[in-house]
Amino acid sequence: MADVQGTVADGWEPVRDAFRANLTERGDRGAAVAVYRDGQKVVDLWGGLADPHGDEPWRQDTAQVVRSVTKGPAAAVLHLLHQRGRLDLDAPVGTYWPEFKAAGKERVPVRHLLSHRAGLPALDTPLTPERAVDGVSGPRALAAQVPVWEPGTAHGYHAQTYGWLLDELVLRITGRSLGRWFADEVAGPYGLDLWIGLPEEQAHRVGRIADVEAPPVPLSHGPRVRPKRDVAEAWSDPTSLTRRAFGAVDPLPDENDPAYLAAGPAGSGGVATARSLARFYAALLGDLDDGTRRLYAPATLTQARTEESVGPDRVLVVGTRFGLGYMLHGPSCPMLGPGSFGHPGRGGSLAFADPEAGLAFAYVTNSLQRSVTSDPRAQALVRALRHVATGSRSAS
């Protein structure tokens, strides 16, 4: 049996069982999961190893690189700036960032950056890992970049460029990087171990990530689902928009490199505990049980999860749904239900909130499998969560 540590409130044991099965049957070597219900923590579990190929145990305070799960907290910075009257989501990006007006982008509104409609998922010339985190080269390249499609007419996942776009916008408005603003205004006041730019003194807590093979699916689980042919072809073609978007940094950066984590790319380089990610999403929904006040006003919550993009995704080559900075529940990224909003991380991690159920969920793993938006381990936990949530709401 896997050594699962932590606590589970009465009635939430199915989530613990699914988490244990992830460690024993689904290839997880180190992971954590946390759930908040109506502002109160009801699940806080961790287990396995801090390094998939090591022997150091995953501890209560182990934090982990969460890849594109970072996009959710990053989006919150823009929503909070809007909530405070410092940012107009319908204003052209060039209002705040004049250099962005080049190459036919004069009228691109801020909301198109958040909803992956700006037509800027890839660069004509990819950046080296060093230039990708220097704080200058990414925004400069995007300011000069010609959109791949006419902005606003389609959507496609801005896997790497999302972070540079949002970071530069926040810098122009506030004089602080997005990560610094998040640390000062959100993580610090809300007691979150969630960093977009890891402080040196916290580096010892961070586990390592590594690619691992998913175990074979038992025959009793039915036939294994294979990627659709067009999706597989997009990933195998080095000239496809899919490959170009995910390859906007070439070669790929070492995501275990302390320098990379310290730079904190706002779209993919966040570091967090599952506990703090769940607390963050719980604070978007309402006040927390320790008296901490909610982050989003009701209008901001509605704004964040209102559908902006839906249908064929030019990068992911499947149907996706996006609000403003958040992926929405759908077949390509199932969450709890139709009102859920959050973000997955390529390889496994997932965090989201569901206002109708009053739930906030986060799952963090160091064992990266071949998943982009829907990982079998995360989905096993979501199914358990749905089972408990449906039953407990019916009982109440």
Secondary structure, DSSP 8 states (H G I E B T S, - for coil): ---EEEEE-TT-HHHHHHHHHHHHTS--SEEEEEEEETTEEEEEEEEEBSSTTS--B--TT-BEE-GGGGHHHHHHHHHHHHHTTS--TTSBGGGT-GGGGTTT-TT-BHHHHHTT-SS-SS-SS-B-HHHHTSSSHHHHHHHH---SS-TTS-----TTHHHHHHHHHHHHHHSS-HHHHHIIIIIHHHT--EESS--GGGGGGB---EE-------GGG-S-----HHHHHHHH-TTSHHHHHHTSBSS---TT-HHHHHH--TTT--EE-HHHHHHHHHHHHS--TTS---SS-HHHHHHHHS--EEEE-TTTSSEEEE-SSSEESBTTB--SSTT-EEEE-TTS-EEEEETTTTEEEEEEESEE-S-SS--HHHHHHHHHHHHHHHHHHHH-
